[in-house]
């Protein structure tokens, strides 16, 4: 990278690990457009506009080339490059397999990382339809990484018994179902570096029709934003995933995804900038 930036937007147009409805590969372009043309100019709850208070660089897309493993490895390498330049990665997927190489990249710089996931599904299958890298397995793969200290999954309302057994047997996995979160925002606090992944299907389809796997009785965007505001943790990276432009209406889901990126970035700017260990 030629120039330093406080934040670096990385697109990952990849949906080879989707199991239900393809189309997430089209999302980074839509999210990017909403983020740079509109959202960074909006006044945030922190009373700042991101464009006026931070340097933001667009690193373009990590284009899928070669095998799935090679493609995921290319994203990991890009994240390493970004963080080595002391820039905060804002990643727009792609299906949820996006998260695994991003966290692997961050593992070069942090000895431990907490994972905070907003998702309608726990994604804890050991394998799904014969694929251990499926988007439905991403959290299971993350738990295999030595650096993952604690995982909290917020907004769950659909799950398989196999997944339930994983979290019941793992004291480092905390699942917060959608119902209590619909009633009130739940404050969360983490010690040590924390990574945020937001699967847009955590939202109710009325707010986010443009996702690959709809799930009703979900959350409102305002509740997610409230929880991000209340969050106490040194955040070191984030992604938004599973936006599907093929099912979106007037790019409203892509806009919400861009707003989540902007909100977290503005929260970081309003505090001390993140520090690499």
HELIX and SHEET records of a PDB file:
HELIX    1   1 UNK A   24  UNK A   26  5                                   3    
HELIX    2   2 UNK A   27  UNK A   37  1                                  11    
HELIX    3   3 UNK A   39  UNK A   41  5                                   3    
HELIX    4   4 UNK A   50  UNK A   53  1                                   4    
HELIX    5   5 UNK A   68  UNK A   84  1                                  17    
HELIX    6   6 UNK A   98  UNK A  106  1                                   9    
HELIX    7   7 UNK A  135  UNK A  137  5                                   3    
HELIX    8   8 UNK A  138  UNK A  143  1                                   6    
HELIX    9   9 UNK A  161  UNK A  169  1                                   9    
HELIX   10  10 UNK A  178  UNK A  183  1                                   6    
HELIX   11  11 UNK A  200  UNK A  202  5                                   3    
HELIX   12  12 UNK A  221  UNK A  230  1                                  10    
HELIX   13  13 UNK A  252  UNK A  269  1                                  18    
SHEET    1   A 8 UNK A  56  UNK A  61  0                                        
SHEET    2   A 8 UNK A   7  UNK A  12  1                                        
SHEET    3   A 8 UNK A  88  UNK A  93  1                                        
SHEET    4   A 8 UNK A 235  UNK A 241  1                                        
SHEET    5   A 8 UNK A 194  UNK A 199  1                                        
SHEET    6   A 8 UNK A 113  UNK A 118  1                                        
SHEET    7   A 8 UNK A 148  UNK A 156  1                                        
SHEET    8   A 8 UNK A 173  UNK A 177  1                                        
END                                                                             
